[in-house]
Amino acid sequence: MIKKNFLNSFYIICLGAISSYSLPPYNYFIINFITYSLFFIFIFNKKKEISSNKSFFKYGWYFGFGYFLFSLYWVVISLTFDQSFKFLIPVAIILLPAFLAVFYGLMTYLFSILYSKNVVNSFFIFSILFGIIEYVRGSILTGFPWNLISFSFSNNIYFIQILSIIGTYSFNLICISLFTVPAVFILRKSRTEILVCFFFILVSVSLLIFGHIKNDNFDSLESVKNDYIIKAISPNISLYRFYSKQD
């Protein structure tokens, strides 16, 4: 049992860690179709085995910890600039991902409470809860809106045009649903699941069509020749100057 629990924990942490490579600068968004689907399948099937809701918190926490541990490495790099900040490196490496993972743990805990044996119902519960928790994470305590899973599409100029209408968090909800929908197809028991998958395929195609139209309309705008010049000037001053005692 201990060995099985360890393997389950390691498996979920790895799913979160692999998902981090969907973010910039890598943008391998295709990874999320695998990791998010496997994560949903795991907690969906696990609920059939475990009646306790409290144990489900750890599964979300493991996923979030792996995700933030591998995606917030740049915070550590920024702390190597000055010797006086190096004591914060362990905090940034471990405690920051551990704290942010609490939000994901809360999501899986709530999922276990609202769980439905119907695959489609559980799918929408999972997506909506995940989207709400991401909004809370980006708003509470002044917010930490970095590394939303929707950032994985930042290189796709056409797919993200819808942001101008629905905003980041609504788009993030769509992304979570889209990445999880292969799990619905795998767990399907009726035509309803297939229709849901087909619906999200249509949504994806619609977003791309909208993006292409919006981008083409922008490219077709007539350029205006202004009679002034704007220059951006930045002084080449070392940051160490601001830490010296000299005026």
N, C-alpha and C positions, 0 to 999 in steps of 0.2 A: 504493500500500500504506500509506504514511504517513497519507494522507487518510482511508483506510478505518479504520485503527486509531484515529485521532482521533475519527471519527464514532461508532465502537463505544464508545469510552470515554465520550464525551459522552452517548450514549444511555443507558448503564448508570447514570451519575451522576444523570441526570434521573429515571430510574425510582426510585432511592433517595430523591431529593429529594421527588418527588411522594408517595411512601409516607409521608413524615413528616407529611403533612397528615391522615393517618388518626388521629394521636394527639391527645390533648387539647391545646388547647381546641376543636379543629375536629371531631375524631371522624368524619371522612368515611371510615369503614371500607370502603365500597364500592370505594374507590380501589385497595385492596390486591388485589382480585380481578383487576384489570388489571395492576398493576405486578409482582406476584409471578408471575403466569402468564407475562407477557412475559419476565421475568428467567429463569425456568426454561426456557422455549422457546429463549431465546438460548443458554444454556450447554449445553443438550441438543443443539441442532443444531451448535453450535460444536465440540463434542467429535468430531463426525463429520468435521470438516475438519482439526482440529489433533490431532496425536498426542502432543505435548509436554504433560505435566501441569503443569509449572512456570508456564506462561503463564496458567493458569486462576486462579492466585492473584489476579492483578490485576483480574479481572472481579468477584470478590467484594469486593475492596478498594474498587473504584469505587462499587459499590452501597452499601456500608457508609459510605463517605465522604460521598456525597450525602445519605444518610439522616440521619447524625448531624450533618452540617454545618447542616442546616435544622431539626433538632429540638432542638439544644442551645443555641439562641440565648439562652435565659434565663440560662445560665451567664455569658455576656458582660454581660448587663444587671446582674447582681449585682455585677460587678467595677467598675461605674461609680460605686458608692456612695462609695468612698474613693479619693483620688488615688494613694495608695501601692500600690493594687492594679491600676492601669491598665496597667502594663507586662505584666501577665499576659493582657491581652485577646487579643493575637495567638496566645498559647499556647492559649487556650480556643477561639478561632475555628478554627484550623488543626490544631494538634498533637493536641488531644483527639479530634476526629473521625478524624484520621489514625490514631491509635493504636487506637481502638475498631474501626475498619474492618479492622484486621489479623485480628480474629476471623472476620469474614465472608470475608476472603480465604482463611483456613485452611479454611473450610467448602467453598468452591468447589474448592480444591486437592484436598481429600479426596474430593469428589464426582467429580472427574476420574479419580481412581485407582479408585474403586469403581463407576464408570459402567457402566451396562448398556444395550444397544441396545433392550431391552424398556422401553417407556414407563412401565408401572406400576412395574417394579422401580426405575427411575431416580427416579420420583416419590417412592417411599417412602425411598429412599436420601437424596434431597434434603431431605425433611421431617425425617427422624430426625437427620441430621447438623446441620441448622439448629437443631433443638430442643436438641441436646446442646451445640452451640457457644454458644447463648444461655444455657444453664445454666452453662457454664464462665465466660462473661463476667460472669455475676452472682455468681460465687463466688470466682474466682481473684483474688489480690492484694487481699483484703478485699471484692472484688466491685464491679461497676457494674451493678446490675440495673435501671437506668432505661431507659425507652423500649423495653420489650419490645413486640412487635407486638400482643400480646393486650390491651395498654392501649387499643387502638382501640375495644374494646367496653365501655369503662368507663361509657358513658352508657346501655348496655342492661342494665337491672337484672335482666331475666329470663334473658338469655343467660349472664350471669356467675355465676349461683347455683351452678353446678357447681363453682366454685372451693372451696366449703366442703368438698368431698369429694376432689377430685383435686389441688388446689393450683395455684399460678400457672404453674409450668413445664410441667406436663402439659397444662394448658389452652392454654399458648402453642404447644405442639406441635400440638394440634388446630387452632388458628388458622392456623398456617403451612400445614398440609395443606389446610385448607378454602380458603384464599386461592389455593393453587396448583392446585387440582383442575380449574379451567376449562382449564388447559393440557393436562391429560390428555385432556379431551374434544376439544380442537382437534387433538391429535397422535394421536388414536385410530386403531387399525388392526384392532381386533377388538371383540367384545362385552365382553371383560374390562375395558377402559377405561370403557365405559359403566356397567358394574356398580359399579366403584370410585366413579364420580361419583354414582351413585344411593345408594351406601352413605353418602357424606358428606352428601348431602341428608337422609337419614334421621337421621344423627347430629345435624345442625343442628336438625331438627324436634324430636328427642328432648330436646335441651338446652333448647329453648324451652318445651316441655311441662313438663319438670322444674322449670324456673324459675318458671313460672306456678303450679304446684302448691305449691312451697315458699313463694312469696310470698303466696299465698292462705292457706296454713296460718298464716303469721306474722300476717297481718291479722285472722285469726279468733281469735287469742289474746285472752283476757280481760285488760283492763288492771287493774293493781293500784294503788289509791290509797294512797300512803305519807303518813305524818304528819310528814315533814320536807321541807325545801327545800334544793336545791343551787344555789349561785350561783358563776359563774365571774367572777373579778375580775382585770382587767389594768390595771396602771398606765400612764398616758399619759406615758411618758418617752422623750425623743428618744434615738436610738442614738448620736448624736454625744457624748452625756454620757459614754459608756464609753470614748471616745477622748481625752477631755480629761485634763489632768494634775491637776485638782482632785479632792479627795476627795468 
